[in-house]
């Protein structure tokens, strides 16, 4: 988010991500599928990019990148 100039939006987004991680910081796979979580985060980033930059395409590629990085 910082690279896109959207770092100041993190405080607003953080509560919307609540529940996806346990208190120890581990992703809560028993509550949410990881692919669904990544899709939701990309949608949030697109919303922020639209509000801040007028271009939701700035967040394109997030989901693909994350799934490539974390797929076993």
C-alpha positions as CSV (number, residue, x, y, z in Angstrom):
1,X,0.0,0.0,0.0
2,X,2.8,2.3,0.8
3,X,4.3,1.9,-2.7
4,X,1.0,3.0,-4.2
5,X,0.9,6.0,-1.9
6,X,-2.0,4.5,0.0
7,X,-0.3,3.8,3.4
8,X,-2.5,6.3,5.3
9,X,-5.5,4.3,4.4
10,X,-4.3,1.2,6.4
11,X,-6.0,2.3,9.6
12,X,-9.3,2.4,7.8
13,X,-8.8,-1.0,6.2
14,X,-7.4,-2.8,9.2
15,X,-10.7,-3.3,11.0
16,X,-12.3,-4.7,7.8
17,X,-9.6,-7.4,7.8
18,X,-10.3,-8.3,11.5
19,X,-11.1,-11.9,12.1
20,X,-8.9,-13.2,9.3
21,X,-6.0,-13.7,11.6
22,X,-5.7,-15.2,15.1
23,X,-4.2,-13.3,18.0
24,X,-0.8,-14.8,17.2
25,X,-0.9,-13.4,13.7
26,X,-1.5,-16.8,11.9
27,X,-4.1,-16.7,9.2
28,X,-7.4,-18.3,10.4
29,X,-7.9,-21.0,7.8
30,X,-10.7,-22.5,9.8
31,X,-12.7,-19.2,9.5
32,X,-12.0,-18.2,5.9
33,X,-10.5,-19.7,2.8
34,X,-7.2,-17.9,1.9
35,X,-8.2,-17.4,-1.8
36,X,-11.4,-15.7,-0.6
37,X,-9.5,-13.5,1.8
38,X,-7.0,-12.5,-1.0
39,X,-10.0,-11.7,-3.3
40,X,-11.6,-9.5,-0.6
41,X,-8.3,-7.7,0.1
42,X,-7.9,-6.9,-3.6
43,X,-11.5,-5.5,-3.7
44,X,-10.6,-3.3,-0.7
45,X,-7.4,-2.1,-2.4
46,X,-9.3,-1.3,-5.6
47,X,-11.8,0.7,-3.6
48,X,-9.0,2.7,-1.9
49,X,-7.2,3.1,-5.2
50,X,-10.4,4.5,-6.8
51,X,-10.9,6.9,-3.9
52,X,-7.4,8.1,-3.7
53,X,-6.1,7.9,-7.2
54,X,-9.3,7.7,-9.3
55,X,-7.9,4.5,-10.8
56,X,-8.9,1.1,-9.4
57,X,-6.6,-0.6,-11.9
58,X,-3.7,0.5,-9.6
59,X,-4.5,-2.5,-7.4
60,X,-4.8,-5.0,-10.3
61,X,-2.5,-8.0,-10.1
62,X,-2.6,-8.1,-6.3
63,X,-4.5,-11.3,-6.1
64,X,-2.5,-13.1,-8.7
65,X,0.8,-12.0,-7.1
66,X,-0.2,-13.1,-3.6
67,X,-1.5,-16.5,-4.8
68,X,1.7,-17.1,-6.8
69,X,3.8,-16.2,-3.8
70,X,2.0,-18.4,-1.3
71,X,0.8,-21.3,-3.3
72,X,2.6,-24.4,-2.1
